[in-house]
Amino acid sequence: MSDELEFDIVEKPKEESREAEKTPKTVETPGIDVLEVLLSGKAIERTVETKRGTYRIRYPSGRDRFKIDQRRAMRRNGIPAESFDEYANYNNLIWSTLDVVIIDGPDWFKKAKAENSGWSWEECPDEEHVVDLYRLVGTFRGEVGKRIQESRLGEAPQRSGSTPAPAPVGDGAFQGLAYGPKS
């Protein structure tokens, strides 16, 4: 695991206000355990560059993923997802994800959001840009996910030597109960 940060660790705002999100407090700790950081209530963010400007994206928490799912359901308006073709479902996923994980962006983005509080990525006419931004978000999620998988938080220490691990049931008193007598 690399000790260099490819992202920033920030304090999550106590209230989900746009003003608090604009000024994240970066916490830089070499050799961090990403799982421990996320479990401690901090957020992981990254700034990404695109042809249409610089965006600030946040790794989605479980609550964020739930918001994404809620937005997807609202866009379907109670109609089952199976009723839509794969492109409609893919677009819905892209727009709903970007609506939740993009927390700041270039001036045109800020202006659009200020003029229309319900502005969504589905209103962006540059489909190529939207898909490109979604790919950047996906790459970021994958990198953080990999770091979570590399985490050793809560794992039992590795056993050394050739001593076998003890039998999970002890002396065999329960042997044969689950699958009948041993033949």
RODO-2510 file (C-alpha; in nm, 4 decimals, decimal comma):
residues 183
     n   res          X          Y          Z
     1     m     0,0000     0,0000     0,0000
     2     s     0,1383     0,3375    -0,0998
     3     d     0,1895     0,6002     0,1701
     4     e     0,1277     0,8824    -0,0754
     5     l    -0,2219     1,0245    -0,0728
     6     e    -0,4072     1,0197    -0,4011
     7     f    -0,6970     1,1980    -0,2321
     8     d    -0,7772     1,4238     0,0617
     9     i    -0,9237     1,3304     0,3962
    10     v    -1,1669     1,5947     0,5168
    11     e    -1,3892     1,6527     0,8136
    12     k    -1,7487     1,5869     0,7129
    13     p    -1,9670     1,8913     0,7648
    14     k    -2,2001     1,8394     1,0625
    15     e    -2,4863     1,9790     0,8588
    16     e    -2,5085     1,9111     0,4898
    17     s    -2,4855     2,2768     0,3915
    18     r    -2,3282     2,3871     0,0657
    19     e    -2,1240     2,6543     0,2467
    20     a    -1,9575     2,3968     0,4733
    21     e    -1,8753     2,1781     0,1732
    22     k    -1,6976     2,4628    -0,0063
    23     t    -1,4246     2,4877     0,2530
    24     p    -1,3194     2,1339     0,3466
    25     k    -1,0487     2,0963     0,6075
    26     t    -0,7852     1,8666     0,4609
    27     v    -0,6304     1,6184     0,7008
    28     e    -0,3065     1,4694     0,5689
    29     t    -0,1766     1,1627     0,7471
    30     p     0,0893     0,9446     0,5857
    31     g     0,0293     0,5710     0,6059
    32     i    -0,3417     0,6092     0,6734
    33     d    -0,5879     0,3244     0,6941
    34     v    -0,8759     0,4304     0,4688
    35     l    -1,1312     0,2080     0,6434
    36     e    -1,0421     0,3583     0,9792
    37     v    -1,0702     0,7102     0,8347
    38     l    -1,4165     0,6433     0,6912
    39     l    -1,5380     0,4709     1,0073
    40     s    -1,4228     0,7702     1,2130
    41     g    -1,6726     0,9905     1,0302
    42     k    -1,4327     1,1664     0,7955
    43     a    -1,4842     1,1912     0,4206
    44     i    -1,2451     1,1181     0,1377
    45     e    -1,2463     1,3619    -0,1503
    46     r    -1,0525     1,4342    -0,4652
    47     t    -1,0277     1,7244    -0,7062
    48     v    -1,0543     1,6202    -1,0701
    49     e    -0,9809     1,8164    -1,3846
    50     t    -1,1995     1,7992    -1,6940
    51     k    -1,2238     1,9995    -2,0151
    52     r    -1,5157     2,1925    -1,8598
    53     g    -1,3450     2,2733    -1,5304
    54     t    -1,2317     2,1430    -1,1946
    55     y    -1,4671     1,9458    -0,9699
    56     r    -1,4535     1,8278    -0,6117
    57     i    -1,5871     1,4738    -0,5671
    58     r    -1,6532     1,2788    -0,2489
    59     y    -1,6305     0,9046    -0,1929
    60     p    -1,9914     0,8058    -0,1228
    61     s    -2,0793     0,6820     0,2227
    62     g    -2,3569     0,4305     0,2753
    63     r    -2,5933     0,7227     0,3332
    64     d    -2,4785     0,8779     0,0035
    65     r    -2,5366     0,5503    -0,1823
    66     f    -2,8864     0,5410    -0,0346
    67     k    -2,9466     0,8969    -0,1634
    68     i    -2,8305     0,7833    -0,5073
    69     d    -3,0771     0,4938    -0,4958
    70     q    -3,3570     0,7273    -0,3839
    71     r    -3,2877     0,9639    -0,6737
    72     r    -3,2897     0,6737    -0,9167
    73     a    -3,6255     0,5575    -0,7812
    74     m    -3,7712     0,9093    -0,7985
    75     r    -3,6628     0,9429    -1,1610
    76     r    -3,8453     0,6192    -1,2428
    77     n    -4,1581     0,7607    -1,0779
    78     g    -4,2658     0,4269    -0,9308
    79     i    -4,2164     0,2345    -1,2535
    80     p    -3,9988    -0,0785    -1,2152
    81     a    -3,6421    -0,0441    -1,3445
    82     e    -3,7017    -0,3448    -1,5735
    83     s    -3,9508    -0,1326    -1,7696
    84     f    -3,6677     0,0924    -1,8906
    85     d    -3,4028     0,0042    -2,1452
    86     e    -3,0385    -0,0257    -2,0435
    87     y    -2,9529     0,3248    -2,1694
    88     a    -3,2257     0,4873    -1,9604
    89     n    -3,1119     0,2967    -1,6514
    90     y    -2,7475     0,3839    -1,7210
    91     n    -2,8284     0,7541    -1,7640
    92     n    -3,0337     0,7441    -1,4450
    93     l    -2,7381     0,5905    -1,2593
    94     i    -2,4973     0,8515    -1,3968
    95     w    -2,7163     1,1529    -1,3174
    96     s    -2,8130     1,0277    -0,9719
    97     t    -2,4531     0,9483    -0,8799
    98     l    -2,3159     1,2824    -0,9990
    99     d    -2,5976     1,4707    -0,8242
   100     v    -2,4776     1,3241    -0,4928
   101     v    -2,0971     1,2940    -0,5182
   102     i    -2,0077     1,6182    -0,6989
   103     i    -1,9800     1,8651    -0,4132
   104     d    -1,8192     2,1593    -0,5914
   105     g    -1,7335     2,2614    -0,9427
   106     p    -1,6423     2,5382    -1,1841
   107     d    -1,8197     2,8733    -1,1972
   108     w    -2,0740     2,7635    -1,4616
   109     f    -2,1728     2,4714    -1,2347
   110     k    -2,2074     2,6967    -0,9295
   111     k    -2,4145     2,9462    -1,1292
   112     a    -2,6490     2,6765    -1,2621
   113     k    -2,7018     2,5390    -0,9088
   114     a    -2,7528     2,8898    -0,7649
   115     e    -3,0124     2,9817    -1,0272
   116     n    -3,1978     2,6508    -0,9934
   117     s    -3,1745     2,4760    -0,6556
   118     g    -3,3131     2,1577    -0,8153
   119     w    -3,0517     2,1526    -1,0916
   120     s    -2,9409     1,8037    -1,1869
   121     w    -2,6797     1,6534    -1,4139
   122     e    -2,9596     1,5332    -1,6407
   123     e    -2,9902     1,8980    -1,7472
   124     c    -2,6299     1,9123    -1,8731
   125     p    -2,6456     1,8998    -2,2540
   126     d    -2,2855     1,7774    -2,2961
   127     e    -2,3402     1,4018    -2,2689
   128     e    -1,9727     1,3267    -2,3359
   129     h    -1,8681     1,5489    -2,0456
   130     v    -2,1201     1,3890    -1,8106
   131     v    -2,0012     1,0382    -1,8980
   132     d    -1,6358     1,1451    -1,8675
   133     l    -1,7017     1,2914    -1,5231
   134     y    -1,8862     0,9733    -1,4207
   135     r    -1,5840     0,7674    -1,5296
   136     l    -1,3550     0,9849    -1,3163
   137     v    -1,5885     0,9316    -1,0214
   138     g    -1,5853     0,5555    -1,0873
   139     t    -1,2053     0,5483    -1,1004
   140     f    -1,1880     0,7367    -0,7719
   141     r    -1,4393     0,5005    -0,6093
   142     g    -1,2399     0,2013    -0,7316
   143     e    -0,9128     0,3361    -0,5929
   144     v    -1,0646     0,4095    -0,2535
   145     g    -1,2402     0,0703    -0,2574
   146     k    -0,9056    -0,0982    -0,3217
   147     r    -0,7534     0,0851    -0,0267
   148     i    -1,0472    -0,0274     0,1896
   149     q    -0,9812    -0,3891     0,0868
   150     e    -0,6130    -0,3461     0,1792
   151     s    -0,7129    -0,2280     0,5265
   152     r    -0,6039    -0,4446     0,8175
   153     l    -0,8386    -0,2798     1,0688
   154     g    -1,0049    -0,5444     1,2857
   155     e    -0,8306    -0,8416     1,1242
   156     a    -0,6907    -1,1156     1,3429
   157     p    -0,3112    -1,1214     1,3479
   158     q    -0,1555    -1,3662     1,1023
   159     r    -0,0618    -1,7008     1,2535
   160     s     0,2966    -1,8022     1,2129
   161     g     0,4601    -2,1411     1,2256
   162     s     0,3133    -2,4789     1,1358
   163     t     0,0773    -2,5216     1,4323
   164     p    -0,2673    -2,5958     1,2920
   165     a    -0,5575    -2,3772     1,3940
   166     p    -0,7820    -2,5301     1,6607
   167     a    -1,0967    -2,7074     1,5376
   168     p    -1,3842    -2,4607     1,5202
   169     v    -1,6170    -2,6879     1,7230
   170     g    -1,3645    -2,8046     1,9783
   171     d    -1,3452    -3,1761     2,0579
   172     g    -1,5935    -3,2942     1,7947
   173     a    -1,8893    -3,3197     2,0325
   174     f    -2,1171    -3,1745     1,7625
   175     q    -1,9731    -3,3810     1,4783
   176     g    -2,2406    -3,5429     1,2617
   177     l    -2,5317    -3,3336     1,3907
   178     a    -2,5567    -3,1045     1,0895
   179     y    -2,5208    -3,3612     0,8110
   180     g    -2,6010    -3,6914     0,9835
   181     p    -2,3583    -3,9484     1,1174
   182     k    -2,0163    -3,9674     0,9595
   183     s    -1,9803    -4,2806     0,7448
***
